[in-house]
Amino acid sequence: MPFIELTGIKADTAALAQIATGVTEAVVDTLSVPAETVTIYFTPFDAAHYAHGGSISAPARRRIFVKLNILARSIGVRRRAAAAVCAAIAMPINHDKRNIAIYFIERSTEEVSHAGILECDRPLSERTHIPSVSTTSSNLQE
């Protein structure tokens, strides 16, 4: 964790590699996680399989949906991450940023498990991807 789901990007391998590098760097820089914990899933689809507002949309107007599955962060961190991830996606494929929607799916350490062990049950020394900020709701405002 974090893992990122990118839906609706149709690009060649070189552009996808650029996006993967840029999104990973954006997430590492804004969320303070090691690069080796970042996983990205690309889910492309044909233009005929996309509708917006009840109509099949032209590829240039197609929205790209991004789900950032992360441990809870402050609103300031989410703002920086949203801007950096959006730019990392838009630039390599020359996509209008207004057609990139990013959703933060945040969890506490009690809701995330790796190798069958809840993150809250791991020693702190093993939690390399855990944010340094407290994840209680009272501390998430910045």
ZIBEL-V379533 format. One record per residue. N is the residue number from 0. SS is DSSP state (h for helix, s for strand, l for the rest). PHI is phi in whole degrees, 0 to 359 (* if undefined). Layout:
n	ss	phi
N	SS	PHI
N	SS	PHI
This chain:
n	ss	phi
0	l	*
1	l	277
2	s	233
3	s	239
4	s	250
5	s	248
6	s	248
7	l	101
8	l	269
9	l	244
10	l	208
11	l	284
12	h	300
13	h	297
14	h	293
15	h	297
16	h	296
17	h	297
18	h	297
19	h	301
20	h	296
21	h	295
22	h	293
23	h	300
24	h	298
25	h	298
26	h	291
27	h	300
28	h	292
29	h	270
30	h	258
31	l	56
32	l	238
33	l	289
34	h	303
35	h	291
36	h	264
37	l	270
38	s	237
39	s	236
40	s	246
41	s	259
42	s	236
43	l	277
44	l	202
45	l	288
46	h	303
47	h	292
48	h	255
49	l	223
50	s	228
51	s	221
52	l	65
53	l	87
54	s	233
55	s	296
56	l	258
57	l	293
58	h	306
59	h	294
60	h	261
61	l	297
62	l	276
63	s	255
64	s	255
65	s	236
66	s	247
67	s	260
68	s	270
69	s	219
70	s	284
71	l	307
72	l	228
73	l	287
74	h	297
75	h	296
76	h	295
77	h	296
78	h	299
79	h	295
80	h	296
81	h	300
82	h	296
83	h	291
84	h	293
85	h	301
86	h	296
87	h	294
88	h	275
89	h	294
90	h	300
91	h	296
92	h	246
93	l	51
94	l	258
95	l	297
96	h	302
97	h	294
98	h	253
99	s	239
100	s	251
101	s	244
102	s	243
103	s	268
104	s	248
105	s	255
106	s	226
107	l	269
108	h	294
109	h	282
110	h	247
111	l	232
112	s	231
113	s	234
114	l	58
115	l	79
116	s	240
117	s	299
118	h	299
119	h	294
120	h	268
121	l	275
122	l	298
123	h	305
124	h	296
125	h	265
126	l	262
127	l	292
128	l	256
129	l	276
130	l	295
131	l	281
132	l	275
133	l	292
134	l	256
135	l	285
136	h	300
137	h	289
138	h	257
139	l	272
140	l	275
141	l	230
